[in-house]
Amino acid sequence: MGYAARLNSFSPVTSIAPTRSSWRQTRAAALWSALLLSSLFPLAAADTKGMLERRLVTLGYYPVSLENYYDKLIAHGVLEGRLRSLVVDTGWGWSTMAEPLGRAWPSPAERGVALVDPVFGVLTNLASAKGKLALLPALYLSGVVFSNQPVIVQKLDSLPFQQDGVLGVDFLLRNYAILDCAGRRLYIRDRPPPPETRAVIIKSLALSRFRAVDLKLRRGLGVTCGATLNGQPITLLLDSGSAFTMLDRHSAKAANVAWSSKTRSAVQGFRGRHTKVYEVSRVSLALGDWPVTVPAMKCGDLSAWNLGPKAKNPALADGLIGMSELTREGAFIDFGAGKLWLKPDPVSYLRAETGTGAAPSQ
């Protein structure tokens, strides 16, 4: 951790604060206990959050509390001696800090160094960024210190609240994050989880009848999953920064989705890109192989957000699944393993517990 082995190069650093050192020292011994326990006891349906957190802490993850504010997940931390509010956004490709904060932070080029990112390789600048690439000073989140993390510094348009920045998918991948959308927790590690740790998590969730969906990383956009809309295959972006689930109207039309022009409203993204959206009638939606309930869905021209067939990169995604559905489905997003886990389906879980029918296999 810290400085990379090569001269004049840095690596991003994630470290646990000194007050947590005793916890770190017990992780190796606790791992084997967790391996044994996980094979005997699945997560209890009535206490999933508490058992999951205890198990993840035992396995070397550290919890960061989040606040749900205006249907967005907010992490509160200390940066440059002041309390900051940062949006945790799974639909934001690269972490961004708002000007004027960060204006004086040096870029790797200004330091005369190359940043060796464990996920994206050597970074000197981001050609597609409207702002500058800079190195984040020490950021403190619930006893965890992040330093040398690359961020884009640029203007962020106002929202119903004042945010200091966005922690995007690059941050979540780099720090091996697991995001509990309903429980408002972010779990991170200071090093890659070994294969046996990932096996414990997968086995625990599978035994508890959580439903797994494979994810794909779309650089510059976020993480996506395969979905089915009215029987038609589509791709959806996981977007915890959006309150609603939304479809591009061209993709919606291809799946025979109807909407009424009388339900028109306007939605604004972080960068001030407005688009008109409409309420859609009831649809059939599945994430991976698993049907989900979507009481309210919107559609519109999402090309300004680089979504849909009219976007610059039309193959990336047809729409996005927002916080309303991610929370309702009890979503756990494991960025290190590339998995979306949905809470157990009540009918399948009851059948499995009572032996009245077979539950879906994991």
N, C-alpha and C positions, 0 to 999 in steps of 0.2 A: 504494500500500500504506500501512498505518498509519492515521492519522486520515482519516476521510472528509471530502469537500469541505464538507459542510454543518456548520455550527457545532453543538456539543454532540451530536455523533454519532461513533460509533466503527465501525471495520470490523475483523473478525478479521485477524490478521497471521501470515503464514508467511514466514520469511526464512532464508537460508542463513547459517551462522556466518561471521564475517570470514575465518577460515582457509581457507574454501572459495571466496573471491572470485575467484581466478584461474580456477577451474573454471567459474564462471558466465560469465566474460568470453569463454570460448571456445565457448559454446554456439551462437551465431548462425552462426559459420563452420562448425562441425561439422555443423550441421543439413543443409546442402547435400551434404556428403560422405555423410551417412547416407541421404539420399534416393537418391543414385546407387547406393550399395552395396546398399540394400534391394531394388532392382530386379534385382540380379544374383545375390545370395546369400540364399536362405532360411535360417532357423535350422536348424542341423544337429541331426538327431534325437539324436545321441549327446552333444551339448553344449548342449542348449537353454537350460539355466539360465545358463551363463556367457555365451553369445552374447546372450541376451535382456538380461541386466543391463548388459553393455557398450553395447548399442544404446540402452537406455533412459537410461543416464547421458549418452550422447552427445546424446540428444534433450532433455535438460534435466530429467530426473527424478533424484531422489536416493534411494538405497537406505537403508532402515532395517531392521536385522537383528531377527528375531523368534525367540523360543524356543517350541518345542512342549512344553508341560507339561500333563499330564493331558488330552491332546487338545485343548488350547486354545492359541491363539497369543498370546504375551506379549511386549509391548514394554517394555524397561527404559529409563527415562529419569530425568532429574533435575528435581525440582519442589520449590521452596522449600528448596533446598540439600540435599535428601536423595534417595537412589535410590528410585525408585518402580516398581512392577510394574503395568502396565496391560494389560487384556485387549483384544485387537482382535477385535471381535464384529460380524460382518455382519448378525446378526439382532437387534441392539440399536438401537432407533430413534434414541435421543438420548444423546450422551456423558454419562456420570455419574461423579461422584467420591464416594467413600465418606466419610461422617462418621466421626470429627470433622474429617478433612482437608477443608478448604474451607468450614468453618462460618463463618469470619470474612471470606470473600471477598465483596466487595460485588456486589449485583445491578445491572443497568443503571439501574433505577429509583432505587436508593440513591445512585448516582453522578449522577443527574439527567441521564442521557443515553439515547439510543436506539442499539441495536446494529444496524448495517446488515449483514445477513448476505448474502453473494453468492448463496446457494442459497435461503434461506427468507425473505429480505426483512427488514423492520424487526422486531426482537424487543424486547419489554419484559418479557414473562413467558410461561410455557407453562401454559395453563389446566389441562391434563390431568396435569401433573406433581405428584407427591406431595411432592417437595422443592422447593427454590428454584432459580431460574435465577441463575447467577453467572458472572463473567468469570474465566477461568483465568489465573493469573499465568504468567510465562514458563516454558514446558515445553521441555526440551532432549532431543531424540531424535537420536542419531548425527549431531551437527553441524547439526541443523535446529532453529530456535527457533520455537515456536508461542506467540503471545500474543493476548489478547483473544478467545480461543476460548470460545464459550458452552458451559456444562456445567450439568447438574442436580446439585445436592448433596443427597444423601439417604443413608439407611442401606442398606448392601448386606449381605445375609445371607452367612454364612461358607460357604466351599467347602473342598475338600481343601487349598487353599493360601490365603494371605492376599493379596487383591488390593486395590490402592489405588483402582482405578477401571476404567472401561470406555470405550474409544474406539469410538463407535458409527458408524452410517451417516452421520450428519450430518458428522462429522469426515472421513470418507473421501470424501464428495462435495465438501465444501468445499475439500479439499486435492488434488483431482483424482487420487485414489489408484488405483494398480493393485496388487492383492494377489495374490501368488504363494503359494498355499496349500501346495503340496508343497515349494517351495524356501524357505519361511519368510522371505519378504522382503516389505516394504511399500515401494512406490515412490510418492513424492509430488512435487509441484511447488509453486512459490511464485506461480504465475500460470497462467491457463488455457492449455492447449496450443493452438497454432494449428492450423488444419485440415490443413496439410501434415504436421504431426507425427502427428496421429491417422491420417492416410493411410499413413504409413510403418509404424506399428505394425500396422494391420489388414493391410497387404499382406504384411509379414514373417510374421505368424502364418498367414495364408491360404496363402501359398506353402509353408509347412511342414506343411500339412494339419491344422492345428488346427481344431477344430469350433466354430463360433460359435452362441451361444444369446442371444437378445434378453432384456434385463432390464427390469423395471418398478419404479419407485420407489413404495413404499407408505408415505406419511408416517406416522410414529409406529410403524411396524413394521419396515421394512427394504426389501430388494430381493427381488423374486420372479421366477420364470421359469415359462413354460408347460411342462407335462410330460404324459406319457401313462402311465397305470397300468392294466395289463391291457386296453389299448385304450380306456380311458376318460380324457377330458381332465381334468387337475387343475392346480392351481397350487401351487408349492412355494416356501417361503421359503429363501433361502440363509443358513445359520446356522453360521458358523465357531465360535460359542460352544457348540455342541452336539456331543458326540462321536458321536452316532448320527443316522441318518436315521429320522424318525418320521412317522407318518400319524395324522390324527384317525380314530378308529374308525368314525365315521359315513361319512366319505369312503371309508375302506377297504372297508366293507361294500358300498357302492354299486358298487365296482369288483370285487366278488366275491373279496376277499382274506380268507383264512382264518387264524385264530390259535388257539392253545391256551391255556386258562385255567391250565394247569399251568406255564406259562412266565412267570407274573406277577412283576413287579419294580416298584420305585418309582424315579422320576426327579425330581430337584429342580432347579428353575430358579434363576437368580440372586436373584430376589426371594423365595425361599423357597416358591414354589408347587409343591407336590408333586402328582404324578399317577401313577396306576398304568398300566403299559404291558405289552404282551405281545409275544412273538416271533411273527413272521408266517412263513408258509411261502413258498416261492419265488414271486417275482412277476416280471412283465415291466415294466420301467421305462425310459422314454426322457425325456431332457431336451431340449426342443425337438424336433428331428428325429433325435436321436442316442441309440441304445440305450446304457445304462450297466449295469454289473454291481453289484448290491447283495447281498453275501453275508449281511448281517444287517440286518434292518429291524424296527422296533418300531411298535406302534400302541396307541392309548389315547384317552381323552377329553382333548383338548388345548384345550378351550374356555377353561380358566384362563389359557392363554398367548395368548388371542385368535386361536386357529386352529380351523378346522373350521366346519361349518354351524351349530353351536350357540353360536358365539362372538358377541360384541357386534357385530363387523363380519364377518359370515360370508363375504363375497365376497373377503376379502383373500387367504387361503391355506388349503389343505387339509392342510398338513403342512410339514415342513422337511427339507432335505437337509443333513446334518451333515458334520463334518470328515473322518470316515472316507471318505466318498465323494468329497468335494472333493479330498482328498489323493490318493486312488487314481486319480482321473481327471485329476490334474495341473492343477487348475483355476487359471486366471488370471482375476481379476475386475477389469474396467476400469470403475470407477465413473463416470469422466468421459464415456466413450463409451456406457455402458449395455450392456456386452457381457460375457458369460461365455464364456471360451475353454476348451475341453477338449482334452487332449493328443491327438495323432493316434491314430486307430484303427489298431492294428498291421497288420491285414489290408489295409485300404484304403491305408495308407502303403506297404506292400510292393508292392501292385499298381501304385501310381503310380510307384514307383521302378524297377520292373522292366518296366513296360509291359504287364503281363499282364491288365490290366483297368482300367476307369475308376474313379477315386476320386471321392467325393462332391464336388461343386462348392461353393465358398464364396461 
